[in-house]
């Protein structure tokens, strides 16, 4: 217990005794921390907040009432399981299917000196701290060629030159850089989506935040409306076929009626009635298909999610990183703890060195007394 007990009084005395040692070490740590802080490039953060639609009660009742008029029951169609619920949105933002299309967006710096694609900006126009070049040189000595796919190193068009299944080394780095820039979170209680983008230029951060929130809406909308749009396309094909068949049936009936208007034979009248009935049947099918197309359009509108923008993207005025004083204070705290542990260990070593000679002298004195007693016993 004595060994593990913390002697606060002794530590305070040690700090007071070695205060200049602490001042020197923490002063050096302060300088190093400020050098590190000022060497790191500035970064700016822009954020967007969205409130997604959580219920579909408004249009469903009206749509069901309209569908019931033509004998269509949509109650079972409304009972769908949505695989992309709000808690999945951070995973969507981190996926290659979401990140890669962002490469081709146009970005510009706030000073207007650069106007290029996001891919080019991240691949060739990023500032790095001074020690990064040294780390890269060391890594290149032990690394192999970073691209064995035979793809030339150039600014790639994501629509034509990118294979998401097999990205090159540079493409993988750019994708990772975008993932690190974009942070998406969802409030568990309110389902409010917060999208934050951090970049080395405030204008790039704002542009990317605005693009990401729009791309997320499009991504979710495309997913939610895929089935409804496919149904709409199918209904439109049936409608076109029904209209064509009705027009052909009407043309056959009118042509036959015009050419045989003066005849009174029952056989001609019967054929005319058959053509008229067929035309009426085609018209009924055509009319039903027109109603189904309108219902399918309403279904697409119902499935389209609504997003309310609570906070739109703005160009940040102040940097968010690096926090230079936080870095300096953190390094000073670590240095203080390290110096204190080193001094405590040093003090213990000095005490052991002082105690050891006295212990050796006592052992030698005891040995002499034992020898004298042995000699007396022999006599």
C-alpha positions, 0 to 999 in steps of 0.5 A: 500500500505504501508503494502505491500511495500518492504523496501529494505533498512530496510531488508539490515539493518536487515541483517547487524544487525543480520549477525551472526544469518544468518551466524550460520543458513546458516552454519548449513544448509551447514553442513546438506546439505553436510551430506544429499548429502554424504549420498545419493548413487552415480548414473551414467547415460549412454545415447543412441541416435537413428535416426529412419527411417521416409520414405519408398520410396526406396523399395516400387517402386521396389516392386510395379514394381515386383508385377505388373508383376504377377498382384498384386497391392501393392499401397493400402498395402503401405497406412497403419497407424502406431500406434507406431510413435516416440512420442509414444516411451516414453510410450512404454518404461514405459509399463509393456510389455516392462519393465518386459522382462528386468528383466532377463537380466544379469548385472554386476558391474564395480568392478566385485563383482556382476554378476546377473539378473537385477531383483535381482540387483534392489530387493536386491543390492541397496544402500539406504541413512541412513534415508531410513531404519527409513522411512521403519520401520515407514511405516511397522508399519502402513502398512499391509502384502506386499504380499497376493498372496501366491507367495514365495519371491525369485528371479523370472524368468520373463518367468515363474513366472510373471503374468503381470496382477497381479504383487506382491508387490516386482515385482511392486516395481522393475518395478517402479524402472526400469521405474525411471531408464529409460528416453526416449525422442523424439526431436519434430523437428528431431525425434531423440530418446534419451534414458538415463539410471541412475543406482548406478553402471556405468557398469549396467547403460551402459549395461541397456542402450544398452539393452533398445535401442535394445529391443525398436528396436525389439519391434517396429520391431515386431509391424511393421512387424506383418502383413507382417510376417503373410502374409508371413506365409500364402503364404508359406503354400499356396506355400507348398500346391501348390508344393505338388499338383504339385508333385502329378499331375506330378507323376500321369502323368508320371506313366500313360504315362510310363504304356501306352506308346505303346497304340494308343487308343484315350481314353488313349490319351485323359486321358493322355492329361487331366493329362498333362493339370492338371499337367501344371495347378498345375505347373502354380499355384505353380509358382505363389505361388513361386513369391508371397512368394518372394514378401511377403519376400520383404514386410517383409523387407520393413516393417522392420524399420531401426534405425541409432545409433547416439550415442552408450552406454558407461560406464560413468566415472563421477557420475551424481547424487547427486549434493552435492553442489547444494543440500547444496546451495539450503538448504542454500538459503531456510534457508536464506529466512526462517531466514529473514522472522523469523527476520522480524516478530520478529522485527515487534513484538518488535516494537508493544510491544514498541508502545503499552505501549505508546498508553495505557498511552495516553488513561489513560491521556485522561480518566483523563482529561475527568473526571476532566472536568466532575467534573468541570461541576458539580460544 
